[in-house]
Amino acid sequence: MIRKFKKGLACALVAALTFAAAAPVTADAADSPTKAPVTETKKDVQTTTGGVKATVNTSKNGSATLKAVAKTSKKSVSVGSTVTVNGVKYTVKTVDAKAFANCTKATSITLPTTIANIKASAFTGAKKVKTVVLKSTGAVKVNKKAFKGVSTKKMTIKVNKKMSKKNYNALVKALRKAGFKGKIKRTAKSYK
């Protein structure tokens, strides 16, 4: 009797699994996938980058411009390579005018590998900065007035050693045209 019961139960289970596999799959509205967030052009968005509050502009192409780091008393300020706005990640590619004006106590500023453009007056107001670390290995455009109002004689810019010779030479030339009078040196430090 028990054998017949087990056999019947096994047959019922096989039939149920066969029927479930053959049945069409339907999803109701609650189970349907949601649309992935899309990049948008937005201005003056408040977010965080590298552990500091900041204002950014975002673009439909997925890039972001660092407009301003919020007032901070940190001595070391690092900009992250990405910012997240409304669930969408944007790549930080540009440092805008007066982006570090509120970093009046900072002695060190680190820019990520993604930076490709440093605009006029980017460092204006950051008068105590002694070291700028540039992690980028690609070409970086530096506006002629990027260091306007900042004494650069005792400043050092540390450049990623993995930057090509061509990009490094172009960067040095652009920095000198921008009025940078301090040291520019390649560093063996490994950047992520």
N, C-alpha and C positions, 0 to 999 in steps of 0.2 A: 504494500500500500504506500509506504513512504517512497519507494523507488518510483512508482507511477506519479506521485505528487511532484517529486524533484524533476522527473522527465517533463511533465506538463508545464512546470514553472520555467524550465529552461527553454522550451518551445515558445512559451508566451513572451519571454524576454527577447529571444531572437526575432520574433515577429514584430515586437514593439520597436526594436532597434532598426530593423529593415524598413518599417513604415516611416520612422522618423528621418532616416537617411534619404528616402525617396520624396518626402514632403517638401514642397517649395518653401524657401526661406523668405519670410516677409518681415519688414521692420516697420514699426510704427514711428511716429514723429519723434518720440522720446529717444529712440535708439538710433536715429539717423545721425551721420557724422556732422560736426559743426564745421563751418568754414574756418580755415586758418586765418589768423590775423594778417592783414596786408599793410605794407609800408605806406605812410602818408606824409604829405608835406605839412609840417606844423611849426609854428614859431613860438619862441619863449616858453618852452615846456620845462617844468621843474622835475628834476630827476637826481640820481646820484651816479657818480663815476669815481672809481678808485677810492671809495670810502668818504668822499666829500660831496656835499650838495652842490648842484650845478644847474645852470639854465642852458638848454640846447635848442637848436633848430634842427628839425629832421626833414629828410627829402624822400620822395617816392622811389629814388634809386637805392635806398637802404643806407645812405650815409647820414652822418650827423656833424653839425658844427658846434664846437664848444663856445657858447656865447660868454659865459661868466661862471667862475667858481664862486660860490657863496662865501660870505665873510667867514674866515677861519683863523684860528690862532695856531694852526699846525705849522711846524717848522719844515716839514717835508710833505709836499703835495704831489700825489700821483694821479694822472688821468688814465682811466681805463680805456681799453681798446673798443669797448662797446657800451652802449647805454640801452636800457629797456624802457620803452614808452608804450603803454597800453598793451603789454604782452608781446610787443615786437622788438627784436634786437636791431639796433642800428650801429654801424661801424663809424667810430669817431675818426674823421679824416682831416678836419680843419680846426685850427685855433683862431678864434676871431679877435678883433680889436678889443683891448682891455679885458681879455678873458681872465687875467690873473690880478686885476686891480685890487681885489679884496684879499689877496694873499700877502698882506703887509708884514707878517711875521715870518713868512716862508724863506728859508735859506736854500732849499733844494726843490726843484720842480722836475718831475719825470713825465715824459711824453711817450705814448705807446708806439708799438711797431706800425700801427695803421696811419699815423699822421703823415700827410702829404703836403700840407699847406699851412704856413704860419703867417698870419696877416699883419698889417701895420699896427703898431702900438699894442701888440699881443701881451707884452710883458710890462707895459706902463702901469706904474703903481706898485709893482713887486720890487721895491728898491733894496731889499735885503738879500735877494737871491744871489748866491755865490756859485751854484752848480745847476746846470740844466742837463738832464740825461735824455738823450734822444735814442730810443730803442729801434727806430726804423732802419731798414736795410735798403729801402727803395728811395727814389728821388723825392726830395723835400724842397718845395718852393718856399723861400723866405722873402717877405716883402721888405723893401728897402728901409722902412721905418719901424720894423718889428720891435726894436729895443728903444724906441723914442722915450726920452725922459728917464732912462735907466743907465747908471754908470756901469759899463761892462769891463773896465780895465782889470778888475780883480775877479772876474767871473770866469768859470770854466765850463765849456760844453763838452760833454762826454758822448762820443758817437759810437754806435754799435760797430764792433770790429768786422762784422760780417757784411757791412755795407760795401758795395763794389767800389773800386778805386775811382771809377768815372763818377758815380753818385757822390762819393766823398769829396772829390775835387770840386764838383759843382756846388755842393753844400758850403764848403769853405769859402768859395768865391761869393756866393750869395750872402753869407754871414758877414763877410768883410764889407760888401756893398751896403749892408744894412747898418753898418757902423759898429759892428761888434769888434772890440779891441782886446778881448781877453784870450785865454788859451782854448784851443780846439784840439782835442786829442781822441784818438781811437782807444777804446778800452776792450780788454780781453774778456770782460765780464760776460757771462752767457745770459742773453735776454730771451724771455719767453714771449 
